[in-house]
Each structure stands twice: as C-alpha cells, then as structure tokens.
Amino acid sequence: MARRAVRVASWVFAIAMLVGTWFLISVIEDASWGAGDRRALVTVALLVLTMTFAAIAGRTRRRTGSTRPAIGLVAAILVGAACLPALRTQVELGVTRFKAPHLNDIPLTTMAAARVMASGRNPYSTPVDPRAESAEQGRNYDGFKYLPMMAVAFAPAALLDSARGVIVINACLHIATAVLIFAAARILAGSLAASFGLILYLWLSLVPRQMFTPGVTDYAAVVPLLVAFLVTDRRAWLAGLLVGLSLSAKLVPAAAVAAIIAPAAPPWRPGPGRRYWSGFICGCLPSLAYLLWAPGDLISNVLLFNLSRPADSTSWLFEHPNWWRTAATVGLAALFSSVALVRWGAKPDLRGRALLIVVVTMGTTLLGPVDHGNYQLWWIPWLSILFASSVGPFLVVKT
C-alpha cells in the first residue's frame, strides 16, 4: 500500500510539472509586443523551474536507479488520446493556412533569396528585404538576413512561387521535430517518459501558430541540431556536418549549441573531436562561399544588422539606456563561454548536455535586443526533451 501511495504521488507530481511547464510557456506566448518585461520574467521563472526539476530528478534517479520505463498498451492509448485534441487543432490550423497563407517577412524574404540564388545572383548584394526596419536604421540592410542553406531548404516553395509550399515544408519540419523529441527522450529516459515530452510539445499552441500563420523558417536550422544531438556520440563527423549546415541556415541557435553538441575531445588530436569539427567546417562551406563572394554584404546583413538593431517591445531592454544593451551582450558572451567550459571540463552526459542547451538557448533569447515568438522555437524542443528526461524517474518507483 505504501509503495502504491508513493507511485500515485510521483505520477501526480509529474503531471503537475507537465501542466505547470505548459502554462508558463503559454504565458510566454501571450506576453509578446508591449510585454517584454513580463516575457523575460516568465522565461526566467521557467528556466529556474526546469533546472530545479532536473536537479530533483537527478537525485531521484540516483536513489531509484536508472530504469527507463517502457510504454505499455494502455499507456500508449492514453497518450494517443491526450495528443489527439492538440493534433486535431494543429491540423485544422495547418489546413486553414494552407488554403489562405498569410506569410510574414521571414519566409517571403527567404523565398526571394532562393529565387535570387537560383538565377545566379548574390542574395546579400540584392535587395530581397526592403523593410521599413532597414530604412529606420539608416543603413543598407536590404539583403538576405539568414545564411544560404535557409534559402535552399525553402527553395521548392520559392521556385514554385508557392506560399502554400512554405506551410507544407513547415509541417514536415514540425513532424520531424516531434519524432526527434520522442527519439531523444526515449534514449534518455525510456518510451513512457518520452511520451510526456511529446505531449508537452504537441500541446503547445505557440509552435503551430508560428509555423503555420506567419510561416517562420527557424526549424530548418533546429532540426539538423536535433539529429546531431542524437548521433554525436556515434557519428561525430556527421554531427559536426549537421551543426555546420544548421549554422549555414541561421547563425543562431547553431552558434550557441555547437560547442555543447561537440565531443569533449581536442580537435588537434585524432579522434571524435577532430572528426566533429572537420564535419562542422564542411557544413559551413556554403556560407564561406557567399562570404568570399561578397564579404561586406554578408557581414552587414547577417552580423551588423543584428548587432545594431534596436531593442523592441518584446525585450526587457526596450526603452532602457544603451549601456543595458551592452551589458546584456557581454552577459551573452559570458554565457556562451561558461557553457562551453562546463561542456569541456565537466564532460556531462547526454542529459546534462540537453540541460546546457536549454540554458544557453533560453539565455540567448533573454539577452538579445528582440525576443520574437519564433525565437522560442530555438529552445522548446530541447526543453521538451529535458522535461521528459526529468519526469522519467517519477514514473517508476524502485521496489
């Protein structure tokens, strides 16, 4: 009877954490324009909750053992029933937007860049982004803001001149992300715990609303990172290649997580470290080609634009003195360095690396001048994996 009581209490705690995490992410979604302070505050609260939950789970795992509970038939039916309403809502949204796309500047400029590249021209020297924001800064930032592999990923939609194609590609990326979340969480904590991570991910309205309504393209850079995370311990060169390709699609989040996914081995010696970083360099070759073609234009549009863009009302830095922005930038550099040192020195396992990725990706959104909805897509998949890993020990009680 006592063991049964403990099991019930553990499941209640796990479900409460699932609901609490979902609620905080929902608040982050709602706190957008004009609510940067609230978005930052809730993001910090979510990060603290996640780290605390991971620490409690670590102690529980050491006490109960490293059992990875498998999902049974009854549990699988319950998980399917839990996911069904969310899936139905997402399908309805996807179909609605497929019939009447309403894309924002992110996919539109990406498709414009793909067409420019297909014609043999340089998207960083060609005005594919004639937005008011560029003019407000008084600089020539009208080239492509991402890196070439982003345009390649959406080239089918661009060459067909199809806004609907963006919705289809994003739907494929969304499905791939859900599968990869489950696969990574299953390795860390078993299929039963992985189901909790999948439920959390699918129940978040933020993801489909970002991918199907404005059609943001961030998952083209996130999906390769998830695959790299899965294979890095077995296929270091492939992991490095995927991280490099992600960087060649979008500078962040790849720049934030490259050192965490990398094997903690010196690249100057034969071994996984050298293989990873050689693969990474190969993945960066598309960006290097365009950098050599027009270095000033690429640096201006990809780097200087982001360094000089003003803080907007989605960020807590909005309407604060410039030295706040400088301090935040220094803090971000310190965060990147600290996380890399922890990865190199402490050599955490896959679970620890997932935690570091959550910390650095959430920290990147917090310390940047803008905190738009699509930036949350950088950390939501990793948080879902980490949540599943943390909930695992509470689903099995050692007898």
C-alpha positions as CSV (number, residue, x, y, z in Angstrom):
1,M,0.0,0.0,0.0
2,A,2.9,2.4,0.8
3,R,4.6,1.7,-2.5
4,R,1.3,2.3,-4.3
5,A,0.9,5.6,-2.4
6,V,4.4,6.7,-3.4
7,R,3.7,5.7,-7.1
8,V,0.5,7.8,-7.1
9,A,2.2,10.8,-5.5
10,S,5.1,10.5,-8.1
11,W,2.6,10.5,-11.0
12,V,0.7,13.4,-9.6
13,F,3.9,15.4,-9.2
14,A,4.9,14.5,-12.8
15,I,1.6,15.6,-14.2
16,A,1.6,18.8,-12.1
17,M,5.1,19.6,-13.6
18,L,3.7,19.0,-17.1
19,V,0.8,21.3,-16.5
20,G,3.0,24.0,-14.9
21,T,5.5,23.9,-17.7
22,W,2.8,24.1,-20.3
23,F,1.2,27.0,-18.5
24,L,4.4,29.1,-18.3
25,I,5.2,28.6,-22.0
26,S,1.6,29.6,-22.8
27,V,2.2,32.8,-20.8
28,I,5.4,33.4,-22.7
29,E,3.4,33.1,-25.9
30,D,0.8,35.7,-24.8
31,A,3.4,38.1,-23.5
32,S,4.7,39.5,-26.8
33,W,4.6,43.0,-28.2
34,G,4.5,45.6,-25.4
35,A,5.1,42.9,-22.7
36,G,8.8,42.3,-23.0
37,D,9.4,42.6,-19.2
38,R,6.7,40.0,-18.5
39,R,8.0,37.6,-21.2
40,A,11.5,37.9,-19.7
41,L,10.3,37.4,-16.1
42,V,8.3,34.3,-17.0
43,T,11.1,32.9,-19.1
44,V,13.5,33.2,-16.1
45,A,10.8,31.5,-13.9
46,L,10.5,28.7,-16.4
47,L,14.3,28.3,-16.7
48,V,14.6,28.1,-12.9
49,L,11.7,25.6,-12.6
50,T,13.3,23.5,-15.4
51,M,16.7,23.4,-13.7
52,T,15.2,22.7,-10.3
53,F,13.1,19.9,-11.7
54,A,16.2,18.4,-13.5
55,A,18.2,18.6,-10.2
56,I,15.4,16.8,-8.2
57,A,15.1,14.2,-11.0
58,G,18.9,13.6,-10.8
59,R,18.7,12.9,-7.1
60,T,15.6,10.7,-7.6
61,R,17.4,8.8,-10.4
62,R,20.4,8.1,-8.2
63,R,18.1,6.8,-5.4
64,T,15.8,4.6,-7.6
65,G,18.2,3.6,-10.3
66,S,18.4,4.4,-14.0
67,T,15.4,2.4,-15.1
68,R,13.9,3.5,-18.4
69,P,10.2,2.6,-18.2
70,A,8.7,1.3,-21.5
71,I,5.2,2.4,-22.5
72,G,2.5,-0.3,-22.3
73,L,-0.5,-0.7,-24.5
74,V,-2.9,1.1,-22.0
75,A,-0.4,4.0,-21.6
76,A,0.0,4.3,-25.4
77,I,-3.7,4.5,-25.8
78,L,-3.9,7.2,-23.1
79,V,-1.0,9.2,-24.7
80,G,-2.8,9.0,-28.1
81,A,-6.0,10.2,-26.5
82,A,-4.1,13.1,-24.8
83,C,-2.4,14.1,-28.1
84,L,-5.5,13.8,-30.3
85,P,-7.2,17.1,-29.4
86,A,-3.9,19.0,-29.9
87,L,-3.2,17.2,-33.2
88,R,-6.8,18.0,-34.4
89,T,-6.4,21.7,-33.6
90,Q,-3.0,21.8,-35.4
91,V,-4.3,20.0,-38.5
92,E,-7.2,22.4,-38.7
93,L,-4.8,25.4,-38.4
94,G,-2.5,24.0,-41.0
95,V,-5.3,23.3,-43.4
96,T,-6.7,26.8,-42.9
97,R,-3.4,28.5,-43.5
98,F,-2.7,26.2,-46.4
99,K,-5.9,27.4,-48.1
100,A,-5.2,31.1,-47.2
101,P,-1.5,31.6,-46.4
102,H,-0.6,34.8,-44.5
103,L,3.2,34.8,-44.5
104,N,5.4,37.4,-42.9
105,D,8.7,38.8,-44.0
106,I,10.7,35.8,-42.8
107,P,9.5,33.2,-45.3
108,L,8.9,35.9,-48.0
109,T,12.5,37.1,-47.9
110,T,13.7,33.6,-47.7
111,M,11.8,32.6,-50.9
112,A,13.1,35.8,-52.6
113,A,16.6,34.9,-51.7
114,A,16.2,31.4,-53.1
115,R,15.0,32.8,-56.4
116,V,17.9,35.2,-56.5
117,M,20.3,32.3,-55.8
118,A,18.7,30.2,-58.5
119,S,19.3,33.0,-61.0
120,G,23.0,33.1,-60.2
121,R,23.0,36.3,-58.2
122,N,24.0,37.1,-54.7
123,P,21.1,37.4,-52.2
124,Y,23.3,39.5,-49.9
125,S,24.0,42.1,-52.6
126,T,20.5,42.1,-54.0
127,P,17.6,43.9,-52.2
128,V,15.4,41.0,-51.1
129,D,14.4,42.6,-47.8
130,P,13.1,46.2,-48.4
131,R,11.6,46.5,-44.9
132,A,11.0,49.7,-43.0
133,E,13.3,48.4,-40.3
134,S,16.2,48.6,-42.6
135,A,15.5,52.2,-43.6
136,E,14.9,53.2,-39.9
137,Q,18.5,52.2,-39.1
138,G,19.8,54.4,-41.9
139,R,21.9,51.6,-43.3
140,N,21.8,49.3,-46.3
141,Y,20.5,46.2,-44.7
142,D,18.2,45.1,-47.5
143,G,19.9,41.9,-48.3
144,F,19.1,38.4,-47.0
145,K,19.3,38.2,-43.2
146,Y,19.9,34.4,-42.9
147,L,22.5,32.2,-44.4
148,P,22.3,30.3,-47.7
149,M,21.1,26.9,-46.5
150,M,17.9,28.5,-45.2
151,A,17.0,29.6,-48.8
152,V,18.0,26.1,-50.0
153,A,15.6,24.5,-47.5
154,F,12.7,26.5,-48.8
155,A,13.8,26.5,-52.5
156,P,10.9,24.2,-53.6
157,A,8.3,26.7,-52.4
158,A,10.3,29.6,-53.9
159,L,10.8,28.1,-57.3
160,L,7.2,27.1,-57.5
161,D,6.3,30.6,-56.2
162,S,4.0,28.9,-53.7
163,A,3.2,30.3,-50.3
164,R,1.4,27.1,-49.6
165,G,4.8,25.3,-50.2
166,V,6.1,27.0,-47.1
167,I,3.2,25.6,-45.0
168,V,3.9,22.1,-46.3
169,I,7.7,22.3,-45.6
170,N,7.0,23.6,-42.1
171,A,4.5,20.8,-41.5
172,C,7.2,18.3,-42.4
173,L,9.7,20.0,-40.1
174,H,7.2,20.1,-37.3
175,I,6.5,16.3,-37.7
176,A,10.3,15.6,-37.8
177,T,10.8,17.7,-34.7
178,A,8.1,15.7,-32.8
179,V,9.7,12.4,-33.9
180,L,13.2,13.6,-32.9
181,I,12.0,14.8,-29.5
182,F,10.5,11.4,-28.8
183,A,13.6,9.6,-30.1
184,A,16.0,11.6,-28.0
185,A,13.8,11.4,-24.8
186,R,13.4,7.7,-25.3
187,I,17.2,7.3,-25.2
188,L,17.5,9.3,-22.1
189,A,14.5,8.1,-20.1
190,G,12.5,5.4,-21.9
191,S,9.4,5.5,-24.1
192,L,7.0,6.2,-21.2
193,A,8.8,9.4,-20.2
194,A,9.3,10.3,-23.8
195,S,5.6,10.3,-24.2
196,F,5.3,13.1,-21.6
197,G,7.8,15.2,-23.6
198,L,5.8,14.6,-26.7
199,I,2.6,15.5,-25.0
200,L,4.2,18.8,-23.8
201,Y,5.4,19.6,-27.2
202,L,2.2,18.9,-29.1
203,W,0.0,20.7,-26.6
204,L,1.9,24.0,-27.1
205,S,0.0,26.3,-29.4
206,L,3.0,28.5,-29.9
207,V,4.7,26.2,-32.3
208,P,2.0,25.6,-34.9
209,R,0.9,29.2,-34.6
210,Q,4.4,30.4,-35.5
211,M,5.0,27.8,-38.2
212,F,1.6,27.9,-40.0
213,T,0.4,31.5,-39.5
214,P,3.5,33.7,-40.3
215,G,5.3,30.7,-41.6
216,V,8.6,31.2,-39.8
217,T,11.5,29.2,-41.0
218,D,13.6,28.6,-37.8
219,Y,13.0,24.8,-37.7
220,A,15.1,24.4,-40.9
221,A,18.0,25.3,-38.6
222,V,16.7,23.4,-35.5
223,V,16.0,20.0,-37.0
224,P,19.7,19.4,-38.0
225,L,20.8,20.2,-34.5
226,L,18.4,17.7,-33.0
227,V,19.7,15.0,-35.3
228,A,23.3,15.9,-34.5
229,F,22.4,15.7,-30.8
230,L,21.3,12.1,-31.3
231,V,24.3,10.9,-33.4
232,T,27.2,12.9,-31.9
233,D,28.5,10.1,-29.7
234,R,28.4,7.6,-32.6
235,R,28.9,9.6,-35.7
236,A,31.0,12.7,-34.8
237,W,31.7,13.8,-38.3
238,L,28.1,13.6,-39.3
239,A,27.1,15.5,-36.2
240,G,29.6,18.2,-37.0
241,L,28.3,18.4,-40.6
242,L,24.7,18.8,-39.4
243,V,25.7,21.6,-37.0
244,G,27.6,23.3,-39.7
245,L,24.7,23.1,-42.1
246,S,22.4,24.5,-39.4
247,L,24.8,27.4,-39.0
248,S,24.8,27.8,-42.7
249,A,21.0,28.2,-42.4
250,K,20.8,30.5,-39.4
251,L,23.6,31.8,-37.2
252,V,21.6,31.2,-34.0
253,P,20.8,28.7,-32.5
254,A,23.7,26.8,-34.1
255,A,26.4,29.1,-32.8
256,A,25.0,28.8,-29.3
257,V,25.0,25.0,-29.2
258,A,27.9,23.9,-31.4
259,A,30.3,23.5,-28.5
260,I,27.8,21.6,-26.4
261,I,27.0,19.0,-29.0
262,A,30.7,18.7,-29.8
263,P,32.6,15.8,-28.2
264,A,34.7,16.9,-25.3
265,A,37.9,15.9,-27.1
266,P,40.6,18.2,-28.5
267,P,40.3,18.8,-32.2
268,W,44.0,18.9,-32.7
269,R,44.3,15.2,-32.0
270,P,42.9,12.3,-33.9
271,G,39.6,11.3,-32.5
272,P,35.9,12.4,-32.3
273,G,36.8,16.0,-31.6
274,R,38.7,16.3,-34.9
275,R,36.1,14.5,-36.8
276,Y,33.3,16.7,-35.4
277,W,35.0,20.0,-36.2
278,S,36.1,18.9,-39.6
279,G,32.5,18.0,-40.4
280,F,31.4,21.3,-38.9
281,I,33.8,23.1,-41.3
282,C,32.4,21.2,-44.3
283,G,28.9,22.2,-43.2
284,C,29.9,25.8,-43.2
285,L,31.3,25.8,-46.7
286,P,28.1,27.2,-48.3
287,S,28.3,30.2,-46.0
288,L,32.0,30.6,-46.7
289,A,31.4,30.6,-50.4
290,Y,29.0,33.6,-50.2
291,L,31.3,35.3,-47.6
292,L,34.1,35.1,-50.2
293,W,31.8,36.3,-52.9
294,A,30.7,39.5,-51.2
295,P,32.2,39.7,-47.7
296,G,30.9,43.2,-46.9
297,D,27.3,42.5,-47.9
298,L,27.1,39.2,-46.0
299,I,28.7,40.6,-42.8
300,S,26.4,43.7,-43.0
301,N,23.2,41.8,-43.4
302,V,23.9,38.8,-41.2
303,L,26.1,40.2,-38.4
304,L,26.0,44.0,-38.3
305,F,22.2,44.1,-38.8
306,N,21.7,42.0,-35.6
307,L,24.4,43.9,-33.6
308,S,22.9,47.3,-34.4
309,R,19.2,46.6,-34.5
310,P,17.3,48.5,-31.8
311,A,15.6,46.7,-28.9
312,D,11.8,46.4,-29.4
313,S,8.9,46.0,-27.0
314,T,9.3,42.2,-27.0
315,S,12.5,42.6,-25.0
316,W,13.1,43.8,-21.4
317,L,15.8,46.0,-22.9
318,F,13.2,48.2,-24.6
319,E,13.5,51.9,-23.8
320,H,16.4,51.4,-21.4
321,P,19.8,53.1,-21.8
322,N,22.2,51.8,-24.3
323,W,24.6,50.5,-21.6
324,W,21.9,48.0,-20.6
325,R,22.2,46.5,-24.1
326,T,26.0,46.5,-23.9
327,A,25.8,44.7,-20.5
328,A,23.4,42.1,-21.9
329,T,25.7,41.5,-24.9
330,V,28.7,41.0,-22.5
331,G,26.5,38.7,-20.4
332,L,25.6,36.7,-23.5
333,A,29.2,36.2,-24.4
334,A,30.0,35.2,-20.9
335,L,27.1,32.6,-21.0
336,F,28.4,31.1,-24.2
337,S,31.9,30.9,-22.8
338,S,30.8,29.4,-19.5
339,V,28.6,26.8,-21.0
340,A,31.4,25.7,-23.4
341,L,33.8,25.5,-20.4
342,V,31.3,23.3,-18.5
343,R,31.0,21.0,-21.5
344,W,34.7,20.8,-21.9
345,G,35.6,20.5,-18.2
346,A,32.7,18.5,-16.6
347,K,32.0,16.4,-19.7
348,P,28.3,15.9,-18.9
349,D,26.3,13.0,-20.3
350,L,23.6,13.4,-22.9
351,R,21.1,14.5,-20.3
352,G,23.5,17.2,-18.9
353,R,24.1,18.4,-22.5
354,A,20.4,18.8,-23.0
355,L,20.2,20.9,-19.9
356,L,23.1,23.1,-21.1
357,I,21.4,23.6,-24.5
358,V,18.2,24.7,-22.7
359,V,20.2,27.2,-20.6
360,V,22.1,28.7,-23.5
361,T,19.2,28.9,-26.0
362,M,16.8,30.4,-23.4
363,G,19.6,32.8,-22.3
364,T,20.1,33.8,-25.9
365,T,16.5,34.9,-26.3
366,L,16.6,36.7,-22.9
367,L,19.8,38.7,-23.5
368,G,19.1,39.7,-27.1
369,P,17.6,43.0,-28.2
370,V,14.4,41.3,-29.5
371,D,12.5,38.3,-28.2
372,H,10.1,37.4,-31.0
373,G,7.8,34.4,-31.0
374,N,9.9,32.5,-33.5
375,Y,12.9,32.7,-31.2
376,Q,11.1,30.5,-28.7
377,L,11.3,27.7,-31.2
378,W,15.0,27.5,-30.5
379,W,14.5,26.1,-27.0
380,I,11.1,24.5,-26.9
381,P,12.3,21.2,-28.5
382,W,15.2,20.9,-26.1
383,L,13.0,21.8,-23.1
384,S,10.6,19.0,-24.1
385,I,13.5,16.5,-24.2
386,L,14.8,17.7,-20.9
387,F,11.4,17.6,-19.3
388,A,10.9,14.0,-20.5
389,S,14.3,13.1,-19.1
390,S,13.4,14.7,-15.7
391,V,10.0,13.2,-15.4
392,G,11.3,9.7,-16.1
393,P,12.4,8.9,-12.5
394,F,9.0,9.7,-11.1
395,L,7.2,7.2,-13.4
396,V,9.0,4.2,-11.8
397,V,9.5,3.6,-8.1
398,K,12.1,1.1,-7.1
399,T,10.6,-1.9,-5.2
